[in-house]
Amino acid sequence: MEKLKNRFASAIHDGDLDLLMEDGSDGANQQRTAESFIGNLKYLIVGVLFGVVFVKAEIVSWFRIQEMFRFDSFHMFGVMGSALAVGMLSIWLIKKFKISTLSGEEVSIPEKTFNKGQIYGGLLFGFGWAITGACPGPLFAQIGSGFLAVGITLLSAIGGTWVYGWLRSRLPH
């Protein structure tokens, strides 16, 4: 956390305010305390279980993803629509009842602002998803299921994220 504070202070001192968003952060997690080994182990277990659900629900299937992009099946739209509804309800409940984290920290959800870069990014994301049959969420579940060729998609996603970070100050925001 101290490293992040120093980075913000340096960015402000150098006048490089592009690193910071309107809420004063760079979009990173605002958690104040570090997770313990057991805490991280819980995340790993939940992540593995989530991956199993992805595989069993067939939402990591290239064929299901192609059906969605061809509007041949409601399966993926139903999954994403129900996830959207659960997410919206969860955020509303967290804000309404001021729910804190398991470690007792306040949950802070800053307001989002729209910018045209989101349209370009969304289009690139959608094209990549349609071409590869994978979005970042199920990549690891696909690799864990034995679809090792998806490793190239994972490396491409990591490379794309790196390129965005490198070009961020020159892109329209």
N, C-alpha and C positions, 0 to 999 in steps of 0.2 A: 504494500500500500504506500509505503514511504517513497518507493521508486516512482510510482505513479504521480504522487504529489510533486516530486522534484521535476518530473517531465512537464506537468502543467505549468509549474512556476517558470521553468526554462522557456516554454512556448510563449507564455505571456511576456516575459522579459525580452525575448527575441522578436516579438511582434508577430509570431507565427500562430495567429489565432485560428487558422484553418483547422488545426488539430482539435480544437474544442468545439463542441456543439453548443446550442443555446443554453442548455442546462448546466454548462460548465464542465461537462465530462467529455470523454472521447468515445462514449458509447459502451464503455467497459462496465462490468459488474460493479456496483457501488457497495458491495459487502465490506463491512469494516473489519471483521475478524476472519482469519484464515481457517479453512476447514481442517479438521483432524484427519488422521489416516482412516479412522473408522467412518467418519463422515463421507470421505471420498469413496470408501469401499461400498457404502450404501448407494451412492450414485452409480457405481459400476454395476451393482446387482440390478438396480432398477433399469439401467440402460440395456443390460442383457435381456431382461424380461420384456422390455419394450421392443427390442429387436425380434424376439421370438413371436410376439404379437404381430409385428409387421409381416413376418414371413408367413405365419398361419392365416392372416387376413388377406394374403396375396397382394399387398400393396407395394411390395418390392418387385413384383413380377413385371418384366419388360412388356409382356403381352397385355397385362392389365393397364399399364401406363399408355401403351399405344392405343388401346380401346378408348381410353379417356380422350386422347388428343384427336381421335377420329369421331368422337361423339357416338361410339357404338355401344357403350355401356354406361350405366349410372353408378356402378360400383365405386370407382375412385371419387366421383363427385359426392357420393353419399358419405364416404369416409371423411373427406376434407370438409364437407359441410357440417357434419356432426362435430368434428374437431374444432371448427370455427365457433360453433354454438357453445361448446364446452369452454373454450378459451374466453369468449366474450362474457359468459356467465361468471367464470372464475375471476376475471379482472374486476367486474362489477362488484362481486362479493368482497374481494380484497379491499377495494376502495371504500365501499359502503361501511364495512365493519372494522376497517383499519386493522386488518389481520397482520400479525407479525410473523417472522420466520420462526423455524423451530428453535433457533438460538436466541430468539427474543428481539431481533433487529426489526426496525420499522421497514416496511416494503415501500419503496419510493418508485413510482411509475410516472416519469415526466411526460408532459404532453408532446405529441409528435407534430412536426411541421412537414408539409408537402413540398417537394421540389422536383423539377423536371428530370433530374438524374435518376429518380426512382422509376420513371417510365422506361428509360433506356436500360437500366439495370434489370428491370422486370422482363423486358423483351429478351435480353441476352440470357437471362436465367431460364425463361420458357423455351427458347430455342435449344439451349443446351440440354434441358430436361427431355424435350421431344426427341432430340437426336440420340442421346445416350440411354434414355429410358431410366434415368436415375436422377434424383435430386439429393441434396446433401444429407437429409435425414436417413434414408434407407441405404446409403452407400455402404456403411459398415455391416448392416444386416445382409446385404447382397454378398459382400466379400465373405462374411461368416457362413453364408449358405453354400459357399464353394464357387461362386461366380467370380473367379480371380481376375478376369479381364476388366472388371469394374475398377480394379486397382488403377488402371490408366485414367479412368474418370476421376478417381480420388486425387491422383497426382495433378490432373488438370485443374480441379477445383482449388487445390492448394496453390498452384501456380497462378491462377486467376485472382485469387485473394491477394497474393503477394504483388502482382502487377497493379491491382487497384490501389493498394497501400502506397506503392511507389509513385503512381500517377495522380493520387487523390487531390493534391493541391492544384493540379492543372485541369481537372475535370469540372464540368458545370454542376454546381450544387444549389 
